[in-house]
Amino acid sequence: MNNQLEIIKGIHPGFILERELKKQRLKKGSFAISLQEFPQTIVSITKGKRKMNTSLALKIEKALGFDEGYFMILQVFYDIEKKKRKLNTPHPDLSKLRDVLFWDTNIEKINWQQQKNAVVKRVFERGNELEKEEITRFYGKENIDTILNAS
């Protein structure tokens, strides 16, 4: 099991469950009902939209013949990987940005690279000088000029 864990460490346990259900030719709905769970619970987990919890993991492991704790170990490794990705993602100094500037979203969940254009436009439309300076420092003057001139 340890060798296999090294290979799949960081993958959502639902994806492993999905693969196993296909391998054993089990339908998610009927499998869920056999565990006395709602089918949408299993579907959400297999899509990676929901965490695996301990009681469900134990039921699944018993039904599919996995070692006890297998899916919870995968969940923990997935959570660790997710947290590491978040910590390693560069972002501006959030102490220099007012929360009110991003009133409609959680500032901690902004993908600063993917939403660069929207962030720059918002800060330069509604931000103060300190916020504009921080966003310019973070993205660089050339990127800021390109984004603002394209508007």
N, C-alpha and C positions, 0 to 999 in steps of 0.2 A: 504494500500500500504506500509506503514512503516514497518509492521511486515514482509511482504514478502521481502522488501529491506534488512532487517537485515539478512535474510537467504541467499540471493544471492549476497550480497555485495562482491565485489572483483572478480566476475565471468565476463568474457568478455561478453558484451551485444549481440554479435553475437551468442553465445551459447543459450541465452534466446530467441533470434529471431528464431533460428533454431527449438527449441522446440515448439514455438508458431506456426510456419509454419506447422510443422508436425501435431500438435494438430488440426489445422484448415484444414488440408489436402490440403495445397497450395504448388504448385511447385515453387521453387526459381526463375526459369527463367520467368515464366508467371507473378509471383508476381512483379519481377523487372520491367518487361515491363509495367505492370499496373501503376507503380510509375514513369514511364519514366526514368528509370535508366538502366544501362548496367547489364545484368545477372551476369557477372563476379564480379561486385561490391558487390552484395548481397552474392555471393558464398564466396568471400574473407572475408567478415565480419562474416559470419556464421562459417567460419573455424578459426576465431580469428586472421587472418593475416592482417586485416585492421581495423583502428579505425572507430567508428561511428562518423559522422559529424552532425552538428546541423540541416542542411536543410534535410538531408536524415532521420534523427531521427524523425523530425516532420511529414514527409510523411508517414513513417512506422507507427508511433503512430496513426495517423489519420486513415490509412487504416485498422489497426488491432483493433482499439478501445481502445488503451492505453491512460493513462493520458499524457498530454503534458509534455515533459521533462523527461519522464521515462527512455528512452534509454540513454540520455545524462547524467543523474544521474548515471546510471550503468557504463557508460564510465569513468566518473570521479572517481568513487569508484575503478574501475579496474586499472586506471592509478595510483592512490594512493597506492593500494596494490602492484603493480608492482615496484613502486619506493621504498616502504618499504622493499620489498624482496631484492632489489639491495643494499640498504643501510645496511641491516643486514647481508649480505653475507661477510664473512671474506675474506680478501685479503692481500697480502704483501704490505709493504709501497711502493707505486708506485713512490714516489719521489726518491727512491734508484735504480729504474730500468730505463734505457734509452729507449726512444721510438723506437730507431733504432733497438733495440734487437727484437722487435715485429713489424717489418716494414710491415708485410703482414696482419696485423689485427689491430683492434682498441683495445688498451690495456684496455680500460674501459669496453669492452664487453667480456673479457676473463672469462670463468667459471673456476676459480682457482682450484676447486676440481675435476671437471669432466675432465679437460685437464692437470691434474697434471703431468703425465708422459711426455707429450710433452713440458711443461714449464720447467721442471727440465732438460731434455735433452738439450733444446735450451740454457738455461742459462749456463749450465756447458760446452757446446761446444763453445759458443760465448761470454759469459758474462765476465765481469771483476770481481775482488775479492769482491768488495762491493756488486755486484749483487748476486754473489754466496753465500755470507754470509747472505743476506736478504732472499733468497729462502731457505737456510738451516734453518734459524730461523723460517720461516713461516711453512715449512713442517716437520721439525725435521730431525736430522741426520740419524736416522734409515730408514725413508722413502726415503731419498735421496740415501743412500747406496743401498737399495733394488732396486730402480729404475735404478741406474747407473750400478749395477752388473747384472741386467737382460738384459741389452743392449748388 
